[in-house]
Structures are given as C-alpha cells and as structure tokens.
Amino acid sequence: HHDPWLITWHVHTVNGLSNGEILLVHCKSKDNDLGIHNLKVGTEFSWKFKLNFFGGTLFWCYMAHDNFHATLDVFREIEGFFDECDYGDCIWIAKDDGIYLRKGNVDQLRDEWKEGGL
C-alpha cells in the first residue's frame, strides 16, 4: 500500500438525489470550516488535504435536503478509512434513501437520512 502520509487525500461529496433537489453540504475539521455549499444534482463539492503531522485528521459533514439531514464522518485517520477511500479518494454520494460511499464500482449505504429539523 501507499504511505498514507505521502498521499494527497480527496474527499468528494456528490448530490445524487433525484427530482432536481438541492443538497446542502457543510463540512468541517477541527481546524477548518469549509463553508456551506448548495449543490445541484450531479455536482460535487470536494477538497484535498494531507494528513495532519500530529495525527488525528478528521473531517465531518452535515448534509441536508428538503426535510432530511445527516451528519457523518467523511474522513478519519484510521486504516479502515484509508482502505475505504482507495488510498486517495473518498467519494460520498447523497441519494434519496441515504448517503453512500463508493468503493470501486459499488455504492455502499453508510448513513440514512433523519427526518425533521435539527
């Protein structure tokens, strides 16, 4: 495997909803607020980073559409995530029934939407 410390990691958050719905995405780490993005269907918000030298790199995102929302870790500095992200790209896709992680050619359901306000 590649050395996780040398890799430039990319996280992608993709609007895969039907019906032309806007997906709100708000991602953060403990050091950075990546801002609020309103994504049209078929578009993505992505960013890249290197692992924090002092350890503990973590990014999480709040996603919402209509009356549904979810918050999930999109990158954690652990072996499992390195593998899930194919040592480079973590591809998260918001679909009508939940949020999926793309692994190879397969989208795996990782989180379901919660209904109602915050």
N, C-alpha and C positions, 0 to 999 in steps of 0.2 A: 504493500500500500504506500501511497504518497505520505510524506510527512505533513500532518495536519497544520503544523506551524508555518510551513512554507507556502501553503495554498492560499490563494485569494478566494475566499468563500463568497458565494452569491445567494441571496435569498430572493425568491420571486413570490409575489402574491398576485394571483390572477383572478379576474372576475369571469367565472364560468357559469354564471347564472343564466336562466332563460328569461324571456319576456322583457329584455332590454333594461333590466333593473340596474340601478347604480349601486356599486359596492363601496361602502366607506371603509377605509383601511387606516388605522393609526398604530404605527409600530414604534417601539422604544427599546433602548437598552438602559442599563443603569446610568450611563454617561450621556446618551444621546436620545433626543426626541426627534423622530424622523418626520413628524408632521402628519397632518390629516390629508388623505388623498381620496378623491371621489372618482372611482374607476368605471368607465363604460364597459359594457360586455366585450370580452375579447381582449381587453387591455390589461396591463400589469403595472405594478409598482415594484421596483427591485432596487437592491443596494448591494454593495460589496464591502468586504472588510477582511482584516487579518485577525487571527486570534490575539486576544489581549495577553501580552507578555506575562502579566501577573496572574493569569488564569481567570476562570470564571466568566468567559464570554457568554452572554445570554441576550437574546432578543425575543421579545414577545409582541404580539399584535392583537389589537381589538378590531374585530370586523363586524359590520352591521349592514343590513339591508331591510327595507320595509320595517317590520316589527320584530325582526330577529337579530340576535347578536351572539358573539362568541369571543372568548379571549383564549389565546393559546401560545405556548412557547413555539417559536418557529426555528430557533437555533439554540442549542445548548452545547457546551464544550464537554461532550461525553462521546465515547467510542460509538455508541449506538447511533447518535445523530450523524457522526462523520459518515457512517455507512449509509444511513437513510438518504443522505444528501449526495451520495455517489462521489464522495470526496471532492466536492466542488459546488454543486448546485442543489439548493433546497427549493423545490417547486411546490408551492401550496396553491390549491385551486378551490375557490369557493363555488360550490354547486348548490342546487336548490335544497338538497337534503342534508348538507353539511360541508365540512371543509376536508379536503383530500390532500394527501401527499403523493406526488408522482414518483414512483420507483421504477426505473426502467420504462416499460410501456404500460405499466399498471397503475391506476389511481386507487389508493387505499384510503377509505374513510377513517379520519382521525378524530374528528370532533363534530358533534351535532349542534345545530342552532338552538339557542334558548329563545323562548318567546317572551315578548313584553319588554318594557323599558328597563333601564339599569336599576 
